Amino acid sequence: MAFNHYEKIKRILATEPEGWVIRRINTPTSAQNFKGELIHFTHYYRIYDTANNPIKYCKFQQIERLSQALSIPVEALPIVE
C-alpha cells in the first residue's frame, strides 16, 4: 500500500478536538509525486487547531484531495481567510 499524505491528515484530525480550521497560504510551494516529478503550486493549505497553532503534518496543496479523504465537500470544509 502506498503512503497517502491525505489519509495521514485524516487520522491526525480524528484525534483533534472539533474546531480546527484550514488556512490558505498564498506562497508558492512544490511537492514531488511518486513518479519523481516536481509539481509546483501557487499556494498551499495548513490546518490549525483551536488554539490557532499549526497541526504537525497538516500542510498540503490540494484541497480537493483532502475533501475526498475526509468525505466532506470542499464547500463544507472550515476554510478561513
N, C-alpha and C positions, 0 to 999 in steps of 0.2 A: 504494500500500500504506500503510495506517495505521500509525502508531507504536504499538508494543506494549511497554510497560514490562517485562512479564514475559519477553518474548523477549530484551530487553536484559540482564536479570538472568541469563538462561541463558547468554548469550555471555560475560558477565563471569565467571561461575562456571566456565566451561570453561577459563579462563586461571588460575584459582586452584588452589593445591595442595589435595589432599584434606584434610579435617579441619575445613572451615568448619562453622559451626553457625548455627541460627536461634533468635533470642530473641523472645518475645512481650513487647511493651512495653504495659503497661496504662494508657496515656494516650490520651485522646480525640484524634482526628485527623479530617481531612476531605480529600477529593480531588474534583477536578472531572472529570466524564466528558466524552466527546466531544460530548455534546448540550448541554454548558454547565451541567449540573445539578451542584450541590454535594452530594456524598454524605458523610454523617457515619458514623464508625466509633468504637466504644468502645475500640479498641486498634489497634496496628499491629505489624508484624514488622520486624526488622532482622537482616541476616546479618553475622556476624563471622568474621574469618579465624582462622588457627591461633594467632596472637599475641593474640587477643581484641580486635582493632581492628575497628571497623565498616568494611565494604567500601563504597566510594563507589558511590552509585546503587542500593544494595541495601536500600532501605526500601520496604515495601509493606504493603497492608492485607488482601489476600485470599489466604490460604494455599492454597485450592483452585485458584486460577488459577496460582500458582507450581507446584503439584504437576502440573497439566496441562501446563504449558510444559516442565517437566523430565522428563515421563513417568515420574514416581515417585509411588507412592501417598502420600497425606498421612501415613499411619501410619509410613511408612519415611523420612520427612524427618528430618534431625537437629535436632529442636526440643528446646532445653534451657530449664530454668527459671532 
